Amino acid sequence: MNLLFVLLTLMSLKSYVTPEEYGAWGDGIHDDTKAVQKSFASNYPVILDNTYLVTENIVMKKTLYGHGTIVFGDDNISLICSSRNQKIIGITLDYKEHTGRMLKIIGARNVEIEAVTFENVGSFQSDGSTGMVYISNYSNSINFVNCLFQHGRSGKRTATSGVWISQNKGSCKNITIDKCIFIDFKNDNDADAIKVIGQGSDCYLYVSRCTFRECQKRAMKFQSRNCFSKENTIYVDIPMYTAISFQCGHGTSVNDTIVLNCSDASTINESRGALYRAILINQGSVQVRNLRIFDKSNISNAHQAVIGLNTLLTGEDNGIIQDVKIEDCYVEGFEKFIKTGVDVAIIDDLHVVNTKMKNIIDYNISWANARVFNVKVDLNNE
């Protein structure tokens, strides 16, 4: 039998590689960059079972799985996913409080990310943005399930996120985040567990059955159309600015969401209390259904509201909030139920249906200077 044929046959039976085959130490101390890069370039799935320190970008080509950890040894280093049909399963990505974007998904399609831990992203000292996952450039069909995102920081002029979806370089669509946990996102400026930026684009982001804890700024910020939150639980265990923010949120919705422990925040912000606003709607068509907010008894001033209505005053729809429905909700202990900002010009088609409130100081809705049309409010106050 031809020796070359035998070798080719044996090679075809190989199902995976490890960085150790290319000389990796796997101890998290020695620099394993070259070995990891070579294993990733092999066109075989890669198994990571140890801890690998890397100091340069790593580009994925095949499935990546195991119980090991990639430790990023410097700022602005990324694991890059930019092709089709990729999977990342079971590993940990640890940024060691460096700054940058840990996992970049750029123009990729059909990516499955399961049971992956993302942790320890630091903050820039000057302008810039940092994050655990950054998705851009027309990426499509990106799915996260059972992942853990923890310990994100932003500085005074920076922003950070667990999942950052940028629509500015091409619309990313069909992204699901399911049964994930987001813990400890704190900031001097802007920290969101999940953020979508890029007004006027359609995202089709689905966030479901996720848990948010210790999120100082926002759990979710949606700045694109068609973003959906369903069956999520948000704990206000530190002072929080807004649970969910919709900016240019046409076609978006919040369903079956619970906001818990509002009175148990470890430190109550003197100007905002434990939770400043539950929902902020800046523009567009938003539906809020079956929202539950419990145990908020620390009320510090009149700026607190369950629903805050403001506008970005951009584009042709300047100052218009239209077709907002709030249905089957239960709320405890806010200063006001709905409060509008002074920059709202028109509110058209606001329906509040079958909503029960308890311990609300002011049941009246503050419209500021807005012109209001087609408003129907059905409240069941205790």
N, C-alpha and C positions, 0 to 999 in steps of 0.2 A: 504494500500500500504506500502511496506517495506520502513522504514525511510532511510536506507542506499541507496536504489535505488533512492529515491527522492534527496538525497544529491549528489549522483553521477551524476544525470541528471542535476541538477542545476550547478554543476561544469563544466559539458561538455558544457553548454551554455555560459560560461564566455569567452569573446573574447580577453581581454587584461588585463594588470596590470599596475599600476603606482608605482614609488618608495614611494609615500606618503602612500600607503597601508602597507608598511613595516617600516614606521616611519620616512621617510625623511622630513627634514625641507623645502628643496627646495628654500632656500634664498641665496645660494652661499656663505654663511659665515660659517654655521655649517657644520661639516664633515658628509656627507651623504653616505660615502663609503659602509657601511654594508647594508643599505637599498637599494641602487642601485644594489649591488651584489645579494641580495636576489631576487629582482624583475627580474633581468636578468636570474637567475637560475630557474625561475618558469615554464619554457617551454611555456610561453605565449608571444605574442608580447608585447612590452613595449612602453608605451606612456610617453614622456617627455614634460611637459608643463611649467616647471619652471627652476631654475638654481641650479645645483647640484654640490657641491664641493666633489671631490674624491681624495684620497691619496694612493690608491692601484690599481693594475690592475683590469680591468673589462672584463669579458669574455662574448661574445655574444652567445646566443643560438637561438634566434628568431628575428623577424623583430623589428627594432627600429625606431620609428617615432614620430613626434610632432614638436613643435616650441620651445622647451626648449634648454638649454645649459648645457653641461658637462664642468666644470672647473677643470683642473688638478692642484693639489696643491703642486706638487713636481716634481723633475726631474725623468726621466726614468719610467714614468707611462704610460700605454697604454690601449686603448680599443682594445681588441683582437678578431679577427674574423678568425676562423680556421675550419669551417665546411661548409656544402653545403647550397645553396638556402637561403642566407641571404639578408636582405634589410635594408638599412639605409636611412631614408627619412626625410628631412626638418630640422634636428637639427643643432646645432652649437657645435663644439669642440674647446675650448679655452685653449691654453697651458700656458697662462699668462707669456710668455717669459721664461718658464722653458725649459730644454733641454731633448732630447730623441726622441722617435718615437710615435706620438700621436695615430695613428690608424695603427695597425699591421695586415696585411692580410697574414696569414701563412698557406700554403697548402689548401687554401679554393677554392671552385668552385661555379660558378653561383652566384656572389655577385652583387647586384644592389645598387649603391650609388647615390642618386638623391637630388639635391637642398640642399646639406650639405655645411656649412661654416667651413673651417679649418683656424685657425688664431693664430698668436702670438707665434711662435716657436723661442726660444732663441738659443744662441751659447755656446758650450763648451769652457772652458778656456784652455783645453789641447787637446790631440788627441781624436777623436771621430767623429761620424756622427749623425746628428739630422734631423728630417723631420716631415712633416705633415702626410704623408701616406707612409708606408713601405710595399712592396709586395715581398714575397719570397716563397721558398720551394714548387715549382711546382704548385703554384696557377694558376687557369685557368678560363677564362670567367669572368673577373672583369670589370664592366662597371660603368663609372662616367658620369653623365650628369647634366648640369646646376649647377655645384658646384663652390664655391668661395674659392680660396686659397690666403691668404693675410698675409703679415708681417712675413717673414722668415729671420733669421740671421745666419751667420756662423762666426767662429773665425779664428785666424791666422793659426791654424793647424787642422781645422775642416771643415766639409762640411754640407750643408743643402739643402733640396729640398722640393717642394710641393708634388710631387709624385716621390718616389724612388723605382725603380724596380731592385731587386738584382737577378741576374742569377747564383750567385756563389754557392748557395745551392740547385740547381735544377731549370731547365728552367721554367719560368712563361710565359704563352702564352695567346693569344686572350684577350688583354686588350684594351678597348676603353676609350678615354677621349674626350667627345663631348660637345661643347657649354659651356665650363668652362672658368673661368676668373682667371688669376694669376697676383697678384699685390704685388710689394714691396719685392723683394728678393735681399738682399744686403749682401756683404761679405768682409772679409779680405783675404779669400782664395778661396773658391769654393762654389758658390750658383747657383743652377739651378732650374728653375721652374719644369721641368720634366727631370728625369735622369734614364737611363738604364745602368747598369754596368754588366760586365761579358762577356768577348770576346768569340766569336766563337759559341754562342748559338742563337737559333731562338726564337724571342720574339713574333712577330706578334702584335705589338703595333700600334694602329691607333689613331692619334691625329687630330681632325678635328673641325673646326669652333670655335676655342678657341682664346682668347684675352690675350696678355701678355703686362704688363706695369711695368716699373721700375724694370727690371731684370738686375742686374749689371753684372753678369758673362755671363750666357747663358739662353736663353728661353728653349732650348731643347738640351740635350746631349744624343746621341744614341751610345752605345758601344756594341750593339748586332745586329745580322742580322734581316732583315725584320721589320724595323720600318718605319712608314709612316706618313708624315705630309701633311695635305690637308686643304686648305681654312682657314688658320690661319692668324691672324693679330698680328704683333709684333711692339710695339711702342718703339722707342728709345728716351725715355723722360729723361733718365739719361745716362751717358757714359756707353757703353756696349762693352764687349770683343768680343763675337761672338753670332750671333742670333741663329744659329743652327749648332751643331757640330756632325759629323759622325766619329766614331772611330770603325774600323772593321765593317763597315756598309754595308756589302754585301746585295744586294737586297732591299736597302732602297730608299726612294724617298721623294722629296719635291714638291708638286703641289699647284699651285694657292695660293701662300703665299705672303702677303704684309708686307713690312717693312716701317713704316711711321715716319715722324717727326724727321728725323735724324739730322737736323740742329737745332732742338729746345730743345736739351738736356739742362737741367737746369745748368749743369756745363760741360764744354768741357775738357776732359782729355788732357793735353798738349802733351803727347807722342802718343796718339791714336786717338784724336779727339772724335767725338760722337760715332762712331761705328768702331771698329777695323777691323772686318771681318763680312760679312753677312753669308757665309757658309764656314765651315772648313771641309774638307774631309781628314781624316787621312789614310784610307785604304778601299779598296773594291769597289763594284759596286754601284754607286749612280746616280739617275736621278733627275735633277732639272728642273722643267717645270713651266712656267708662274710665275716666281718670279718677284715681283714688288718692287723696292726700290726708294723712292721719297725723295726729299728735303734735300739732304745731300750736304751742301755747305762749311762746315768747314773742310778743309783738312789741316792736320798738318805735316804729313811726308809720306815717301814712303812705309811704312809698311801696309798701308790700302789697302785692296783689296776686291772686291766683292766675289771672290772664293779663298780661301786659300787651297793649296794642301800640305799636310805633310804626313808622315807615322809614325806609332808606332814602326816600325822595330821589329816586333815580329812574331813568328811562321814561317811557311814555305814560306809565301808570303812577305818576308822581303822587304820593300821599294817599293812595287808594288801598283800603283793606276790604276785600270783597268775598262773599260766600264763605263765611266762617260759621261752623256749626259746633256747638258744645252740647253734648247729649249724654244723659245717664251718668252724671258725675257725682262724686261725693267729696266734700271739702270741709276741713276743720280749721278754724282759728287763724284767719287772715284779716288784715286791716280792711282790704277791699276785695270784692270779687273780680271786677274788671276795672282797669285803669288805663286810660289812653295818654300817650305823650302829646306834647304841644305841637308836634310836627305832623300829626295825622290830619289830613285834609278831608277825606271822605270815608265813611264806613257804610257799606251797602250790603244788605243781606247778612246780618248777624243774628243767628238763632240760638237761643239757650233753652234746651228742652229737658224737662224731667231731671233737674239738677238739685241735689239736696245739700244744704250748707248748715254748718253748726259753728257757733262761736265766731261769727263774722261781725266785726265791729260796725262796718258800714255796708249795708246791702245795696245801697244805691250805686249805680254805675257812673263813674266820672268820665265824661266825654271830652274834657278840655275844650278846645275850639273846633272840634270836628263837626262836619255836617253829616247827619245820621239819617239813613233811609232803611226801611224794611227791617226793623229790629223787632224781634219777638223774644220775650224773656219769660220763662216759666220756672220759677224758683220754688223750692219747698224748704222754707227756713225753719230751723229749730231754735 
